[in-house]
Amino acid sequence: MPTVLITGCDTGLGREFAHQYAAAGWSVLATYRDLSTRLADPTMRHFALDVTDFAQFAALKSQLEGTPIDLLL
């Protein structure tokens, strides 16, 4: 199953992309500035990520170490 990492799943396009890719059978790695807004979808993996915070990028990299990503949105 292909894997997609989607940024900005709090609202808007990121949130809709997460819904659509999960429905299409992709493994979804969803990131949020605020994890309290995460989607209630147990098939997705949820991560905190503010794209302006380099420390959060390092933390996400550690969490995803060894996980192949086919698409980044």
Secondary structure as UniProt FT lines:
FT   STRAND          3..6
FT   TURN            9..10
FT   HELIX           12..23
FT   TURN            24..25
FT   STRAND          27..32
FT   HELIX           35..37
FT   TURN            42..43
FT   STRAND          45..48
FT   TURN            51..52
FT   HELIX           54..64
FT   TURN            65..66
FT   STRAND          71..72
//
